Amino acid sequence: MAKKKKKRSGDQYQLPPKAERARQISASVASRKPRPPLPPNRAIWGGFGLFLLFVGFTLALWLPSHSLVQDLRSRGITVDATVTAVDNHPKYVKVLLAQGPKAGSQIQLWDYSGMYPDAHVGDSMVVTYDPTNPSHSLSHEWVTDPPVNLPVYGTSALALLCLAGTVVVVLHRRKILRTFGPETPPAPATAPTPLTKS
C-alpha cells in the first residue's frame, strides 16, 4: 500500500530562490532612502570625450618623436659638434657641426616631445642628423636610448583617469537602474476644466 505524502504546514513553505531574492530586493528598496540622482548621459559622454582628447595629446607628443628616432637610426649621420647657443625662452639648442658633409654648419636640434638635452655653450656633443634635412637632428645618446618621455606619461595617466572615471559613472548608473528601475516620467499636467453655467 502506497504511503501518503505528508502535507507541509504553512510555516515550512519556502519561496523559490529567485522569488526570495526579488522579495529581499523589494524590501531593501522600500526600507532605503529615496532613489539617488541618476548620473546624466552628458557626464558619461563628457568623460569619454576627455579620454579621447588626452589620447590625442599622447599620440601628438609620442608619434613625431618616435618617427624621428626611427628615421635617424636608419639613415642619420653621426658627427661631433659643439654647442653654440642655448636658450629657454623659447627653448632651443644650437650646435656647430665639426665633421661630415655639413661640417661648419650650425643647426638647431629637434625637440623630443618638447624636451631638449641639458647642454651649455661650449660643450661637446655627438649629434645625429638627417642628411636630407639637417634640422631633423637629435643628440646621438637620445637616438640610441630615448629619454623617459614624461609629457607622454602625464597625458597617458590623465587619459586613463578619465576612462576609469567614465567606467565608474557607467557602473553607478547601471546599479541605480537595476535597483530602482527606470525613471518614471512626470505625469502630464492637466488643464483645468472650464466652468459651465448650469
N, C-alpha and C positions, 0 to 999 in steps of 0.2 A: 504494500500500500504506500503510495507516494506521500512524502511528508509535506505538510502545508507550510508555505513560507510565512514567516512571522512578519507582521506588519510593523514598519518602523514608526515610532512615535514622532510627533512633530518636532520635538527638540533634537532629534538625531538627524534630521534632514540637513544636508549641506548643499549650498549653491555650487554650480559648476565653477571651475577656476576663472573662466572669462567673465562670467556674471558677477562673481565675487570681487574681481579686480575692478570692474566697472562701478560696482556699488561703493567700493572704497574710494575710488577717484571722485565720484559724485559727492560722497560725504565730506571728503577733504576739501573739495572746492567750495562746498556750501559753508564749511566752517572757517574758511580762509577769509583774508581781507579782500576787498574788491579787486577786480582784474587790473593788473599793472598796465601802464600805457604801452601800446604796441609800437615798436620801432618803425618809423616810416620808411617806405621804399627809397626815398631820396637819400637817407643816411647810408643805405647799402650801396646805392649807385655812386654816391659821393666817395665812400671809402675805396670802392673798386677803381674809380677814376683816379684817385690819388696814387693807388698802387701802379696803375698803368703809367702815370706821369713820372714816378720815380724810376720805373723800369726804363722809360725813355731816356731819363738823365743818365742812368747807369750805362746804357748802350752808347750814348753820345760821348761819354767820357772814356769808355773802355775800347770801343771798336777802332777809332782812329789811331790811338797809341799802339794797340796790338798790331794793326795793319802796318804801321811804320816800322815797328821792330822786325816783323817778318820780312818786309822789303829790304831793310838794311842787312839782315842776316843773309839774304840770298844774293844781293848784288852790290852791297855797300863797300866802300873803300875805307880802310882804317889807317889813319895817319896821326903823327904827333901834331899838337897845336899849342898855342899859348893864349891864355885868357887875356883879352884886351879891354873888355868892359863888362861891368855887372851893374844891374840896376833893379830895384824892387818896385819902382813906380813909373811906368808899368814894368812888370818883370821881364827881364831878358838877360841872356848871357851871350856875349860875342867872343869869338876866338879867331886867331890868325893861323891859318894852315901853314905848317912848316915843311910838308913833304907832298909828294904826289903831283898829279897834273894840275891841281888847283893851288899849288904852293904860292904863298904870298897873298892869297885871297882872304878877306875877312868875311866870316859867315856868322849868322845868328842861330844858335842851337834851337831846335824844335822843343816844345814843352812836352812832357809826358803826363797827360791828364792834368795840366795846369801846374806841374811841378818842374823845377829846374835843379840841376846839381848844385851843391854847396861849393861855390868857387869864388876866388878873389883875383883881382887884376894881377897879372904876372905869373899866375900858377900855370904849370904844365899840365896838359890834359891829352889823353888819347881819345880821338873822336872818330866816329864812323859816319860817312855821308853818302848820299846818293849822287853818283857822278852826273846823272842827267838833271838833277835838281839839287845843288849843294845845300840849299836852305833846309832840305829834309835831312837833318843830322841830329845825332844824339851822342852823348858820352858813350864810349865803347863799353864801359862797365855796365851801363844800363841796357845796351843791346844784348850782351851775353847773359846778364842776370837782371831783368827789370825790377825796379824798386817796388816796395809794398804800395799798392795803389789805394791810398787812404780815401780819396774822394769817391772812388767806386765802391769801396766797402761801406762808406757812410750812406750813399744813396741806396745801396742794396739793402742795408739794415732798415732804412726808412720804408722801402717797398715792402719788406717782409712784415714790418709792424702794421702797415696799412692793410695788408692782406689778412693778417691774423685778426685785426680789429673787425674787418668786414665779416670774417667767418664767425666770430663770436656774436656779432649782431644778428646774423642769419640764424644761427642756432638758437639764440634767445627768442627771436621772433617765432621760430617753429615750435619751441617749447610752449610759448604762450598760446599759440593757435591750437596746439594739441591738447592743452589742459583746459582752456576756456572756450574753445571753438571760435569760429569766425566772428568778426564784429557784426552786431546786428544794426542795420541802418536805422536811423531815427524815423519814427512814424511821420508820414507827411502831415503837415498842418492842414486842418480842415477849415474851410472858410465858414464864417458864421452864417447861419441861415437867416434870411431876411424875415422881418416880422410881417405877418399878414393880417390885414384887418378882418375882423370877424363880422 
